[in-house]
Amino acid sequence: MAELPEAFDVAVIGGGASGMMTAVTAALRGRSVVIIEKNEKLGKKLFITGKGRCNLTNACPEEEIYRHIVTNDKFMYSSIKRFTNQDVMDFFENGGLRLKTERGGRVFPVSDHSSDVIKVLAGRLKESGAEIMLNTCVRKLNLEGDRCLGITAVSGEGKEISIGAESTVVATGGLSYPSTGSDGDGLRFAKEAGLGISPPCPGLVPYEMKGDICRRLQGLSLRNVSVSVTDGTRLIYKSDDPGEMLFTHFGVSGPLILTASSVIKQGAYDRGLKLHIDLKPALDAETLDKRIIRDFAENSNKEFKNSLGMLLPSKLIPVVVGLSGTDPYKKANSVTREERAKLVSILKDMVLDISGPRGFEEAIITKGGVSVKEIDPKTMEARRCRGLFFAGEVLDVDALTGGFNLQIAWSTGYAAGSYV
Ligand SMILES: Cc1cc2nc3c(=O)[nH]c(=O)nc-3n(C[C@H](O)[C@H](O)[C@H](O)COP(=O)(O)OP(=O)(O)OC[C@H]3O[C@@H](n4cnc5c(N)ncnc54)[C@H](O)[C@@H]3O)c2cc1C
């Protein structure tokens, strides 16, 4: 590597989505920029986004974006207005990437390769003249009073490097999928600078469940079901629309569960939460009962356990029969009204006990992070530490799936890059 200057206008810590957007934006404004990434390549997490296809934003109207931001949507108003989802699409299309919009407004590259998204960013970085330092881990911020004067890093060869910078941008991501490099350094930097942190916790993450029902059902995917979560008495969360969930060896996952995990606050799990599954959300209890009467009439001489095949996937039948308490060998035509009522109540409200969310290793996002009270939403600069900026998932902002988390990374990165 060529000898680096000792000082830059801007040092960006982290070569992920938000860091690359910050660095490109700042360098195109003529600032001298260095972007420092601890991995051997840029965008390691971006590479695995959208199952390797990268859902890079959502093509919905602006108000819809805020509706999908679960934490601190108002903080995002100014940066999203300045760099909208359309601006994101234009940025990538102008970089030669063809895009397509799929179900729910999700925007992907036509190639279905996240690597193409990274290529555009890396290409823009090169054109902009930003210096890229890979295999280099930032260890600390160089702080003096209420100012950040740059960073101290360690290169892959173990050499300590001090870089002076008028502006330092922390774009280190959160704590989720630490194998991609996002392992919480940015939160440590923020603490060292005396900034407040909202405690981090895993979001968009599967649930571990008590008991053995999930293990018995592992591999089963349910479509068109609804879920809600209670603490036994009070409703904590209810899915807006029917959707998909699946059972795993440890509990439950799938879109409905990930969304629930993103909305429910960490502390709530201490209260012993319950997952309620409505297996037949399209039918009210009365209509469902009539449907069961019809099914039983058609299967009158079959045993109860063999008469539910039209109503439920086969893997679920022994579990539902067990929960119903009805003798599985009883003939369908002799199931009593009370036994039917119990069956209906299980189908409309199958209750399972939640142990808690899985860990950061499996969480799509980190909830919590640098408190937005500490940050100017227009510039991303820390209010109490001049020259120190934050962008992306390190901030206490998070959203549902659909491209919204990357939109947060692009918009906050653009805001920081426009101001540094
Ligand atoms: C499996 C998975 C799928 C996802 N799919 C989507 C999707 O399709 N759409 C969507 O909108 N969102 C998706 N997300 C979320 C999205 O990837 C993140 O919100 C986004 O990447 C955050 O960008 P960031 O730049 O803030 O952090 P990151 O992308 O995590 O980048 C941070 C970078 O900083 C580097 N770094 C950290 N500490 C240091 C240090 N001390 N020194 C130097 N470098 C450092 C890290 O190595 C990393 O490269 C997905 C997440 C996961 C885990």
The ligand as a Gaussian input file, in Angstrom:
#p B3LYP/6-31G(d) Opt

LIG

0 1
 C      -28.852000     -11.993000       6.818000
 C      -29.243000     -10.546000       6.655000
 C      -30.037000     -10.172000       5.597000
 C      -30.422000      -8.825000       5.442000
 N      -31.165000      -8.484000       4.365000
 C      -31.542000      -7.194000       4.204000
 C      -32.251000      -6.778000       3.063000
 O      -32.435000      -7.560000       2.112000
 N      -32.681000      -5.482000       3.005000
 C      -32.425000      -4.585000       4.006000
 O      -32.854000      -3.432000       3.896000
 N      -31.681000      -4.919000       5.076000
 C      -31.231000      -6.198000       5.204000
 N      -30.461000      -6.535000       6.283000
 C      -30.056000      -5.476000       7.231000
 C      -28.905000      -4.657000       6.627000
 O      -27.929000      -5.528000       6.111000
 C      -28.250000      -3.743000       7.665000
 O      -29.239000      -2.953000       8.282000
 C      -27.199000      -2.850000       6.993000
 O      -26.187000      -3.652000       6.418000
 C      -26.561000      -1.898000       7.992000
 O      -25.557000      -1.189000       7.326000
 P      -24.357000      -0.530000       8.151000
 O      -23.454000       0.076000       7.152000
 O      -24.881000       0.312000       9.231000
 O      -23.622000      -1.761000       8.858000
 P      -22.844000      -3.051000       8.213000
 O      -23.406000      -3.363000       6.880000
 O      -22.961000      -4.048000       9.312000
 O      -21.386000      -2.526000       8.025000
 C      -20.540000      -2.196000       9.105000
 C      -19.113000      -2.427000       8.687000
 O      -18.238000      -1.876000       9.652000
 C      -17.121000      -2.724000       9.806000
 N      -16.529000      -2.493000      11.124000
 C      -17.087000      -2.696000      12.335000
 N      -16.246000      -2.353000      13.312000
 C      -15.115000      -1.901000      12.707000
 C      -13.881000      -1.410000      13.189000
 N      -13.630000      -1.296000      14.510000
 N      -12.919000      -1.041000      12.292000
 C      -13.144000      -1.165000      10.951000
 N      -14.305000      -1.637000      10.436000
 C      -15.278000      -1.982000      11.308000
 C      -17.705000      -4.114000       9.665000
 O      -16.723000      -5.071000       9.329000
 C      -18.749000      -3.905000       8.574000
 O      -18.225000      -4.170000       7.296000
 C      -30.030000      -7.865000       6.420000
 C      -29.213000      -8.253000       7.487000
 C      -28.809000      -9.574000       7.603000
 C      -27.920000      -9.960000       8.744000

